[in-house]
């Protein structure tokens, strides 16, 4: 059965009950070059030496040896590897003994593994060298090519701290002795890390760190991936979900605990705030009718399994766990999790198991009804999307009214919902509330909302005190009456740091997405965000920049609306901010990053000071050998504002550069026919589309060129991908800012030609179409309001 990758054996006679039979299968496997199964890579830094590695999750083990390749079939594995003696071999178990054949080959016999699923089996045969330390009796090693081993020192130190943290955190009442924990570097870019028990494999991009030259962001990457993969030693390996439709539990709990690990082990960064920034992304991705529930959808075929490994699974799964952690409290959450692992050690679990164990240790009356706790978690995991809570206040009776509804970026898409929810898109919502006259946001009031509309008493509530819902980690958005937005806005203007950072992040993310959806006006969102002039949180700036980039790019087809939007941002924020930041000396990396965001946005909206500086620096660059910091931003701004001098400035630039692609990103900012003319020449130099992907703002011409680059090179691009899902992920990059009805026609024609035979999950193609429709909906409903902005 090729579709399901089954070997079906038809018998010629009946089998006798309680008898033993021996089955012999002829099986041959091959090394491959893509990272699935047993694959080979060549390290360019070590004379192209060969490295043989495995990637078995989700269904790669069957490519290498015959097996029941499903997570519920667990076994102890005893591995023997035979290989040329210039290499060294690793697998999950520790080496037992070796036999040299005398003809240049070695046969290594390894000790038994833990009882585990096939997707966790791993082999690594290489010329790598290692660094080693010991943690609680566990031999901890990092393996890498000799040319890279010096850059693994930080990861070895990080892994030692992380492993000790998890030994202390879980401290299970079982015999769980990890003899060795190898960490090996793989020269592959289509995954970050794989939690194979005893042999974690990492992409070199994830764990190599040059302390002298790499930015702090790379150190954070090492911390995050190391925490994540070692978390799996307990959540995923020691206990495993029964099938891939429960992957949210494996990866969601792991992703959440990763944040706790980072906070406890590397407490030099606000990981709680970083988590909130991470929540902002799934809230965006989960606001479409073509999103996915975390569980409940049928998962059978290989393609359906692969689609479970989505960003939603990891990030929304983490967000739901953080919400439950806040709701239950640390003791109940962790005790229930540890009890579940102890009861099911080396076994299988489902969502029902963690619910039951949380219930058994709960000491709050709200959670002493198993049905309520179960239904609450089901409403968050068995429905896609999340609720919008609309809040109104009645100060005479000292109550607020909250109504929940399914939040969609385009409410008109509601009729196209592909998934019929068993809960009719109603949630049991933990609602945290703080208000000026009552509970502080450090210790907010909690209310469990079970109905579509509910009233909540807030003692002492007045008309003139601010009110905030969801100062914690609730996975939902909140809208208020205009008068309440006014009070919040005043507080942000006057006392922004009296409001928690996580709350400020929620407010910025919520109001811009409410403006896109239509519940609030664009002017309301922009007015509230004026306080960003005083914001010092990098995480909040990243959320704000992402939102503003959306507006600048989607408005590229409406010159009047785009000009009004730019003028508003100039006058309200960036004239002042650009002047103050451009003259300041900044050493701190966070503030340096904020500065780069401010300069990029100030230039994108054509702030006068930025235009003047850009034109000056660009002309200096043309006439001298100087280099320009932020060249793409400077050149883009200068050319966009060149006026009658455009032809002269562009021609001079072509005389200055050695490759067309040096100027290509700058041309992405202007509606220039030169873009199309240059395209084919630039194509000859490589993947020109990649130069456009990261541009801060793309004009309509740039979008068309980007589409042309991808569509004309589709065979090349898809030839580098393992799964159809990866091809669709590529398309998501391209259509992100498409905003015309004609774009849907072009997209449909492309899908019909290249993607019509995509197996398994056609709604992911529907998601591409929906994203374009959402952009069109926004333009149709908001362009006039934006043109009328008063600045």
ZAMARGU-4260 file (C-alpha; in steps of 0.2 Angstrom, whole numbers, plus 5000, padded with zeros to 4 digits):
<rodrens>
0) 5000/5000/5000 | 5011/5014/4994 | 4999/5028/4999 | 4999/5023/5018 | 5017/5015/5017
5) 5011/4998/5023 | 5017/4981/5019 | 5002/4970/5017 | 5006/4951/5018 | 4992/4939/5012
10) 4992/4922/5020 | 4988/4906/5011 | 4981/4898/5027 | 4975/4902/5044 | 4987/4905/5059
15) 4985/4894/5074 | 4981/4903/5090 | 4994/4904/5103 | 5008/4899/5091 | 5024/4907/5086
20) 5029/4911/5068 | 5044/4918/5060 | 5043/4931/5046 | 5058/4934/5035 | 5057/4950/5025
25) 5069/4955/5011 | 5073/4974/5014 | 5086/4986/5007 | 5088/5004/5012 | 5098/5018/5003
30) 5107/5034/5009 | 5098/5049/5003 | 5102/5068/5002 | 5086/5075/5010 | 5084/5075/5029
35) 5072/5061/5030 | 5077/5043/5034 | 5096/5039/5033 | 5104/5054/5024 | 5121/5060/5020
40) 5128/5078/5020 | 5145/5085/5016 | 5154/5097/5027 | 5162/5111/5016 | 5173/5117/5031
45) 5181/5100/5033 | 5186/5095/5015 | 5168/5090/5011 | 5170/5075/5023 | 5154/5064/5024
50) 5142/5064/5038 | 5129/5051/5039 | 5114/5055/5050 | 5095/5050/5053 | 5079/5060/5054
55) 5065/5048/5058 | 5051/5059/5065 | 5038/5057/5059 | 5039/5042/5047 | 5057/5040/5042
60) 5062/5024/5052 | 5052/5013/5039 | 5064/5020/5026 | 5079/5012/5035 | 5073/4996/5043
65) 5056/4987/5043 | 5046/4991/5058 | 5029/4996/5065 | 5033/5014/5063 | 5019/5022/5074
70) 5022/5031/5090 | 5011/5019/5100 | 5022/5004/5096 | 5036/5005/5108 | 5051/4994/5109
75) 5069/4992/5116 | 5082/4993/5102 | 5098/4984/5102 | 5108/4992/5088 | 5124/4986/5078
80) 5132/4997/5066 | 5145/4992/5053 | 5155/5006/5045 | 5173/5011/5038 | 5185/5013/5052
85) 5190/5031/5048 | 5173/5036/5055 | 5165/5035/5072 | 5147/5030/5076 | 5134/5035/5088
90) 5116/5029/5092 | 5104/5031/5106 | 5112/5018/5117 | 5130/5018/5124 | 5144/5008/5116
95) 5145/4990/5123 | 5159/4983/5112 | 5168/4984/5095 | 5174/4972/5083 | 5187/4976/5070
100) 5186/4966/5055 | 5204/4969/5049 | 5198/4975/5032 | 5196/4993/5036 | 5179/4991/5044
105) 5172/4992/5062 | 5157/4983/5069 | 5150/4992/5085 | 5137/4984/5096 | 5127/4996/5107
110) 5118/4994/5124 | 5099/4992/5124 | 5090/5008/5123 | 5075/5014/5134 | 5058/5007/5128
115) 5054/5020/5115 | 5045/5024/5098 | 5053/5021/5082 | 5054/5040/5077 | 5067/5042/5092
120) 5080/5030/5085 | 5095/5039/5078 | 5112/5035/5070 | 5126/5047/5067 | 5142/5041/5058
125) 5155/5054/5055 | 5173/5061/5058 | 5166/5073/5071 | 5176/5077/5087 | 5168/5080/5104
130) 5169/5090/5120 | 5162/5081/5136 | 5157/5085/5154 | 5146/5076/5167 | 5130/5080/5175
135) 5122/5070/5189 | 5132/5054/5182 | 5126/5057/5164 | 5140/5059/5151 | 5136/5074/5141
140) 5145/5077/5125 | 5144/5089/5110 | 5150/5082/5093 | 5154/5093/5078 | 5166/5094/5064
145) 5184/5099/5070 | 5183/5116/5062 | 5167/5120/5072 | 5170/5111/5088 | 5176/5128/5097
150) 5159/5135/5093 | 5150/5122/5103 | 5158/5127/5120 | 5143/5138/5124 | 5131/5124/5120
155) 5139/5111/5131 | 5139/5123/5145 | 5121/5127/5142 | 5116/5109/5140 | 5124/5105/5157
160) 5114/5118/5165 | 5098/5113/5156 | 5100/5095/5160 | 5103/5099/5179 | 5087/5110/5179
165) 5076/5096/5172 | 5083/5083/5184 | 5078/5095/5198 | 5062/5100/5191 | 5054/5083/5188
170) 5063/5073/5201 | 5052/5058/5197 | 5050/5044/5209 | 5056/5031/5196 | 5073/5024/5191
175) 5077/5035/5176 | 5096/5035/5174 | 5102/5043/5158 | 5119/5036/5155 | 5124/5047/5141
180) 5117/5062/5132 | 5126/5065/5115 | 5122/5081/5105 | 5128/5081/5087 | 5129/5094/5074
185) 5121/5091/5057 | 5124/5102/5041 | 5105/5102/5037 | 5094/5118/5037 | 5076/5110/5036
190) 5075/5107/5055 | 5082/5115/5071 | 5084/5100/5082 | 5077/5082/5085 | 5075/5075/5102
195) 5082/5057/5099 | 5084/5049/5116 | 5102/5049/5120 | 5107/5057/5103 | 5100/5074/5100
200) 5104/5080/5082 | 5104/5099/5079 | 5106/5110/5064 | 5123/5119/5065 | 5113/5135/5063
205) 5104/5132/5080 | 5119/5128/5091 | 5135/5135/5085 | 5140/5151/5094 | 5155/5162/5091
210) 5155/5173/5107 | 5166/5186/5099 | 5157/5189/5083 | 5139/5182/5085 | 5125/5193/5091
215) 5116/5190/5107 | 5101/5183/5097 | 5111/5168/5092 | 5115/5164/5110 | 5096/5165/5114
220) 5094/5153/5099 | 5106/5141/5107 | 5097/5142/5124 | 5080/5140/5117 | 5083/5125/5106
225) 5094/5116/5120 | 5080/5119/5132 | 5067/5112/5120 | 5076/5096/5115 | 5080/5091/5133
230) 5063/5095/5138 | 5058/5080/5127 | 5068/5068/5137 | 5053/5069/5149 | 5039/5075/5138
235) 5038/5065/5122 | 5051/5052/5126 | 5048/5046/5143 | 5029/5047/5140 | 5023/5048/5122
240) 5007/5053/5114 | 4997/5038/5107 | 4996/5046/5089 | 5000/5061/5079 | 4983/5069/5082
245) 4989/5072/5100 | 5005/5081/5095 | 4999/5097/5103 | 5001/5089/5119 | 5019/5083/5116
250) 5025/5099/5107 | 5014/5112/5117 | 5019/5106/5134 | 5037/5105/5128 | 5037/5122/5121
255) 5029/5130/5136 | 5042/5121/5148 | 5055/5128/5137 | 5051/5146/5142 | 5051/5140/5160
260) 5068/5133/5157 | 5075/5148/5149 | 5069/5159/5163 | 5076/5148/5176 | 5093/5144/5168
265) 5097/5159/5158 | 5088/5173/5168 | 5096/5187/5158 | 5081/5190/5147 | 5062/5193/5150
270) 5056/5176/5144 | 5039/5179/5150 | 5037/5194/5139 | 5045/5184/5124 | 5032/5171/5127
275) 5019/5184/5125 | 5027/5190/5109 | 5026/5172/5103 | 5008/5171/5108 | 5005/5186/5096
280) 5010/5176/5081 | 4998/5161/5084 | 4984/5174/5088 | 4987/5181/5070 | 4988/5164/5062
285) 4973/5157/5071 | 4961/5171/5065 | 4957/5162/5049 | 4943/5150/5045 | 4956/5139/5037
290) 4965/5137/5053 | 4966/5120/5063 | 4960/5114/5079 | 4974/5107/5090 | 4966/5090/5090
295) 4950/5082/5085 | 4953/5082/5066 | 4956/5066/5057 | 4975/5062/5055 | 4978/5046/5044
300) 4989/5049/5029 | 5007/5054/5028 | 5003/5071/5022 | 4990/5074/5036 | 5003/5069/5049
305) 5016/5081/5042 | 5003/5095/5043 | 5001/5092/5061 | 5019/5099/5063 | 5013/5116/5061
310) 5017/5133/5069 | 5000/5133/5077 | 5004/5116/5085 | 5019/5122/5094 | 5015/5140/5098
315) 4996/5139/5102 | 5000/5123/5111 | 5012/5133/5122 | 5000/5147/5124 | 4986/5135/5130
320) 4998/5127/5143 | 5004/5144/5149 | 4986/5149/5151 | 4982/5133/5161 | 4998/5136/5171
325) 4992/5153/5176 | 4974/5146/5180 | 4979/5131/5190 | 4995/5138/5198 | 5012/5131/5197
330) 5010/5117/5210 | 4994/5110/5203 | 5001/5111/5185 | 5018/5103/5188 | 5012/5090/5201
335) 4998/5084/5189 | 5011/5083/5175 | 5024/5074/5185 | 5010/5062/5192 | 5005/5058/5174
340) 5023/5054/5169 | 5026/5043/5184 | 5010/5033/5181 | 5014/5031/5162 | 5033/5030/5162
345) 5039/5023/5146 | 5021/5022/5140 | 5008/5031/5131 | 4997/5046/5136 | 4983/5057/5129
350) 4975/5074/5133 | 4963/5065/5145 | 4977/5059/5155 | 4984/5076/5159 | 4966/5083/5162
355) 4963/5069/5175 | 4979/5071/5184 | 4977/5090/5185 | 4959/5087/5192 | 4966/5074/5205
360) 4978/5087/5213 | 4967/5102/5211 | 4962/5111/5227 | 4951/5124/5220 | 4932/5122/5219
365) 4932/5128/5202 | 4942/5113/5196 | 4934/5100/5207 | 4922/5095/5194 | 4931/5084/5181
370) 4918/5088/5168 | 4921/5107/5169 | 4940/5105/5168 | 4939/5093/5154 | 4926/5104/5144
375) 4937/5119/5147 | 4952/5111/5139 | 4942/5103/5125 | 4935/5120/5120 | 4953/5127/5117
380) 4960/5111/5109 | 4945/5104/5099 | 4941/5120/5090 | 4951/5131/5079 | 4953/5150/5083
385) 4949/5159/5099 | 4937/5171/5106 | 4935/5190/5106 | 4929/5197/5123 | 4919/5213/5121
390) 4919/5222/5137 | 4906/5235/5143 | 4904/5243/5160 | 4889/5248/5171 | 4896/5258/5185
395) 4879/5261/5193 | 4878/5242/5197 | 4897/5240/5198 | 4897/5227/5185 | 4905/5224/5168
400) 4897/5214/5154 | 4908/5202/5144 | 4902/5194/5128 | 4912/5182/5118 | 4913/5179/5099
405) 4924/5169/5087 | 4937/5182/5081 | 4941/5182/5063 | 4951/5195/5053 | 4937/5194/5040
410) 4920/5191/5049 | 4912/5189/5032 | 4922/5172/5031 | 4912/5165/5045 | 4901/5156/5032
415) 4916/5147/5025 | 4921/5138/5041 | 4928/5121/5036 | 4928/5113/5053 | 4911/5110/5062
420) 4915/5113/5081 | 4907/5102/5094 | 4906/5117/5105 | 4899/5129/5092 | 4914/5141/5094
425) 4910/5145/5112 | 4924/5144/5125 | 4926/5141/5143 | 4937/5156/5146 | 4948/5161/5161
430) 4945/5179/5162 | 4958/5190/5172 | 4953/5207/5177 | 4961/5222/5185 | 4955/5240/5187
435) 4960/5256/5195 | 4949/5255/5210 | 4951/5236/5213 | 4963/5222/5210 | 4980/5226/5204
440) 4986/5219/5188 | 5000/5210/5198 | 4987/5200/5206 | 4971/5201/5195 | 4954/5195/5199
445) 4949/5178/5190 | 4932/5174/5183 | 4928/5158/5174 | 4917/5162/5159 | 4906/5148/5153
450) 4892/5157/5144 | 4892/5168/5128 | 4888/5183/5139 | 4890/5186/5157 | 4890/5200/5170
455) 4904/5201/5183 | 4903/5212/5199 | 4918/5224/5202 | 4916/5232/5219 | 4920/5251/5218
460) 4920/5252/5199 | 4919/5270/5194 | 4917/5279/5177 | 4934/5287/5177 | 4946/5273/5182
465) 4954/5262/5169 | 4949/5244/5167 | 4960/5230/5159 | 4955/5212/5155 | 4968/5199/5152
470) 4984/5206/5160 | 4990/5188/5161 | 4992/5175/5148 | 4974/5172/5141 | 4973/5166/5123
475) 4960/5178/5117 | 4958/5196/5111 | 4949/5210/5121 | 4939/5225/5114 | 4932/5239/5125
480) 4919/5253/5123 | 4927/5270/5117 | 4927/5277/5134 | 4937/5263/5141 | 4949/5264/5127
485) 4951/5283/5131 | 4955/5279/5149 | 4968/5265/5144 | 4976/5277/5131 | 4977/5291/5144
490) 4986/5279/5156 | 4998/5274/5143 | 5002/5292/5139 | 5005/5297/5156 | 5010/5282/5166
495) 5015/5268/5153 | 5026/5258/5166 | 5012/5257/5178 | 5004/5245/5166 | 5013/5228/5165
500) 5024/5225/5150 | 5014/5209/5145 | 4998/5219/5146 | 5005/5233/5135 | 5010/5220/5122
505) 4992/5213/5123 | 4985/5230/5120 | 4996/5234/5105 | 4993/5218/5097 | 4974/5218/5100
510) 4970/5235/5095 | 4979/5234/5078 | 4970/5217/5074 | 4954/5224/5080 | 4957/5238/5067
515) 4960/5226/5053 | 4944/5216/5058 | 4934/5232/5059 | 4929/5233/5078 | 4939/5249/5081
520) 4944/5262/5069 | 4962/5264/5062 | 4963/5281/5070 | 4959/5273/5087 | 4973/5261/5085
525) 4985/5274/5079 | 4980/5286/5093 | 4983/5273/5107 | 5000/5268/5099 | 5007/5286/5100
530) 5013/5281/5117 | 5026/5270/5108 | 5037/5286/5108 | 5040/5281/5127 | 5041/5262/5125
535) 5057/5254/5129 | 5053/5236/5127 | 5060/5227/5112 | 5047/5214/5112 | 5033/5227/5111
540) 5042/5236/5098 | 5043/5220/5088 | 5024/5217/5089 | 5021/5235/5084 | 5033/5235/5069
545) 5025/5219/5063 | 5008/5227/5063 | 5014/5243/5055 | 5023/5234/5041 | 5006/5225/5037
550) 4998/5242/5034 | 5012/5249/5024 | 5013/5234/5013 | 4994/5231/5010 | 4991/5249/5007
555) 5003/5249/4992 | 4989/5249/4979 | 4980/5265/4987 | 4992/5280/4985 | 4980/5292/4994
560) 4977/5280/5009 | 4996/5276/5010 | 5001/5294/5010 | 4989/5299/5024 | 4995/5284/5034
565) 5013/5289/5032 | 5009/5307/5036 | 5000/5302/5052 | 5015/5292/5058 | 5027/5306/5054
570) 5018/5319/5064 | 5012/5308/5078 | 5028/5298/5082 | 5043/5297/5070 | 5048/5315/5067
575) 5052/5316/5085 | 5058/5299/5088 | 5070/5299/5073 | 5078/5315/5078 | 5081/5309/5096
580) 5087/5291/5092 | 5098/5296/5077 | 5108/5308/5088 | 5110/5296/5103 | 5124/5285/5107
585) 5117/5268/5110 | 5128/5253/5117 | 5114/5241/5123 | 5109/5228/5110 | 5091/5229/5114
590) 5091/5248/5112 | 5101/5246/5096 | 5088/5235/5089 | 5074/5247/5094 | 5084/5261/5085
595) 5085/5251/5069 | 5066/5248/5070 | 5063/5266/5072 | 5075/5272/5058 | 5067/5259/5047
600) 5050/5264/5050 | 5054/5283/5050 | 5062/5281/5033 | 5048/5270/5027 | 5035/5284/5030
605) 5047/5297/5023 | 5051/5307/5038 | 5059/5323/5032 | 5075/5321/5042 | 5077/5303/5036
610) 5074/5308/5018 | 5088/5321/5020 | 5100/5310/5028 | 5097/5296/5016 | 5099/5306/5000
615) 5115/5314/5007 | 5123/5297/5012 | 5117/5289/4996 | 5126/5302/4985 | 5141/5301/4996
620) 5141/5282/4993 | 5140/5285/4974 | 5155/5296/4974 | 5166/5288/4986 | 5171/5271/4992
625) 5162/5273/5009 | 5150/5260/5015 | 5133/5263/5022 | 5125/5256/5038 | 5107/5250/5034
630) 5111/5252/5015 | 5094/5245/5009 | 5084/5257/5020 | 5095/5272/5015 | 5096/5268/4996
635) 5077/5264/4996 | 5072/5280/5004 | 5084/5290/4993 | 5078/5283/4977 | 5060/5284/4982
640) 5062/5302/4985 | 5073/5306/4971 | 5060/5314/4960 | 5067/5321/4943 | 5085/5315/4949
645) 5079/5296/4949 | 5086/5291/4932 | 5103/5300/4936 | 5104/5292/4954 | 5100/5275/4947
650) 5112/5275/4933 | 5126/5281/4944 | 5122/5266/4956 | 5123/5253/4942 | 5140/5260/4938
655) 5145/5259/4956 | 5139/5241/4960 | 5147/5225/4954 | 5131/5214/4955 | 5113/5219/4951
660) 5107/5211/4967 | 5116/5224/4977 | 5103/5237/4972 | 5089/5225/4970 | 5082/5227/4988
665) 5082/5245/4986 | 5072/5245/4970 | 5059/5235/4980 | 5053/5251/4988 | 5049/5260/4972
670) 5036/5257/4958 | 5049/5256/4945 | 5049/5248/4928 | 5068/5245/4931 | 5062/5231/4943
675) 5055/5220/4929 | 5069/5225/4917 | 5083/5220/4929 | 5074/5204/4935 | 5081/5192/4922
680) 5099/5199/4924 | 5098/5197/4942 | 5091/5180/4941 | 5107/5174/4933 | 5116/5179/4949
685) 5106/5167/4960 | 5090/5167/4970 | 5085/5185/4968 | 5068/5182/4976 | 5077/5180/4993
690) 5083/5198/4992 | 5065/5204/4991 | 5057/5193/5005 | 5066/5202/5019 | 5062/5220/5013
695) 5054/5231/5026 | 5041/5238/5013 | 5037/5231/4996 | 5028/5241/4982 | 5016/5233/4971
700) 5030/5231/4957 | 5040/5222/4970 | 5026/5210/4974 | 5024/5206/4956 | 5042/5203/4954
705) 5043/5192/4969 | 5028/5182/4962 | 5037/5181/4945 | 5053/5175/4953 | 5045/5161/4963
710) 5033/5155/4950 | 5046/5155/4936 | 5058/5145/4948 | 5045/5134/4956 | 5053/5118/4950
715) 5069/5123/4957 | 5062/5128/4974 | 5051/5113/4976 | 5065/5102/4972 | 5073/5107/4988
720) 5058/5103/4999 | 5054/5087/5007 | 5035/5089/5008 | 5021/5097/4999 | 5018/5107/5016
725) 5035/5115/5013 | 5030/5121/4996 | 5014/5129/5002 | 5024/5137/5016 | 5034/5145/5002
730) 5018/5152/4994 | 5013/5160/5010 | 5029/5171/5009 | 5024/5177/4992 | 5005/5180/4994
735) 5006/5188/5011 | 5002/5206/5005 | 4992/5201/4989 | 4977/5213/4989 | 4968/5212/4973
740) 4954/5202/4966 | 4965/5198/4951 | 4978/5191/4963 | 4966/5177/4968 | 4963/5173/4949
745) 4982/5172/4947 | 4984/5161/4963 | 4970/5150/4957 | 4978/5147/4940 | 4995/5143/4948
750) 4987/5131/4961 | 4978/5122/4947 | 4994/5120/4937 | 5007/5116/4951 | 4998/5112/4967
755) 4981/5104/4962 | 4987/5086/4966 | 4993/5091/4983 | 4988/5076/4994 | 4980/5076/5011
760) 4975/5094/5016 | 4968/5105/5003 | 4962/5118/5015 | 4980/5124/5016 | 4978/5130/4998
765) 4962/5138/5004 | 4972/5147/5017 | 4982/5155/5004 | 4966/5161/4995 | 4959/5167/5012
770) 4974/5177/5016 | 4972/5187/5000 | 4953/5189/5003 | 4957/5196/5021 | 4968/5209/5013
775) 4955/5214/5001 | 4942/5215/5015 | 4954/5227/5024 | 4956/5238/5010 | 4938/5239/5005
780) 4933/5243/5023 | 4947/5254/5029 | 4955/5264/5015 | 4942/5278/5016 | 4945/5280/5035
785) 4963/5280/5032 | 4962/5294/5019 | 4952/5304/5031 | 4965/5303/5045 | 4968/5320/5053
790) 4986/5324/5055
</rodrens>
